Amino acid sequence: MKEDLLDIRAGIATGRYVNETTVSQGIVQRLLHSLGWPVYDTEVVAPEYSLSGRRADYALCHPPREPVILVEVKQVGQSKGADRQLFEYAFHKGVPMAILTDGQEWNFFLPTEQGD
């Protein structure tokens, strides 16, 4: 994990992560894998998770297909203001944790109310 974090940090400093997709693949998936999430099992790490016509970049599910964490990914330096959107997703789906990241900054939210 330490080596991953050092490499990611160097990549951010050199501009390796140029858009949301590179942040998602090069940082978020890499760290999820390091933390033991099976990133290739789409019932556990569900990409582009649909929420009533909207989508979250990832739903981390436990058990499979039951989201416990929503993850919203933005381009480096572009996460400001996206927390409201993510909070609405988590609130309406009843998901207990939401994460907003641009790869450099990570914000963790614990919605106080669950469900509609």
N, C-alpha and C positions, 0 to 999 in steps of 0.2 A: 504494500500500500504506500509506504513512504516513497519508494522509487516512482510510482505512478504519480503521486502528488508533485514531486519535484519536476518530473517531465512535463506535466500539465502546466505547472507554474511557468516553466521555461517557454512552453508553447504559447501561452498567453502573452508573455513579454515580447516574443518575436512575431506576434500576429498570425500564428498558425490557424487559429479558429476564426474564420472570416465570416461565418454566418451561423444561423440557428442549427442547421443540419450538422455542421462540423463540431459545434459545441455538444450537440446531442450524441453523436457517434464517438467523438474523440475524448469527451470528458465524462458525460453522464453515464453512458453505457459502460465505459471503462471502470468507473468507480462503483457502479452497481455490481459489476462482475467481481471486483475486488472485495466487495462486502458480502459476496456469496449469493447474490440474486442471479437466478438462471436466465440471463438476458436473451437466450434463444428460445425459451419456452414462453410463447405468446399468451398462454393462459395465466402465467404468473407475472411476467413483465409485459403488459399489454400496451403496445404502441398505438398512438392515435385513438385513444379510448373515447368512445362516443358517449356524449351526455346531452340528451334532448336537443339534438341538432347542433351542438357544439362539440368540441373535443379537447381533451387534455393530452399532452404529449405522451405521457405514460401513466398507467395505473399499475401500481404494485399490488399484487393480489395474494392474499393468504386467508383461506384456502384458494385454490385456483378459481379464477373468474369472480372473486369477491374482493373488490378494491379496498385496501386499508390505507393507501397513500396515493395521492395524485401528484404528479410531477409536471410542472410547466417549465419549458426551456426557452430561453431567449438568447439573442445574439449578445456577445460580450458588450457590456455597457448599456444594454437596452432593456433592462428588466423593470425600470421605474414605471409604476402605474399598472403593471400587469397583476398585482396582488389582488385587486378587487375581482377581476375575472376569475382567478383561481379560487378565491374564497367562495364565490357564487357556485362554482362547480362542486366544491367539496360540500358546501352547505346543502345543496339540493339533492346530492347523491347520498348524503349521510356518511361521508368518508371522514374518519377521525383526524387525518393528518394531510397537510398539503405542503409541497415544497416548490419554491420558485427559485430558479437559478439562471444565471447567465454564464455559468462555468467558473466565474471568478468570485462571485458573491452568491451565497446560499441563504435563503430565508425559509425558515420552518414555521408553519402555522398549525395551531391546534384549535380548530373551530369549537366554540363553546356550545353550540347547538347543532344537532344532527337532524337530518330529514327535512321534508318540505314544511 
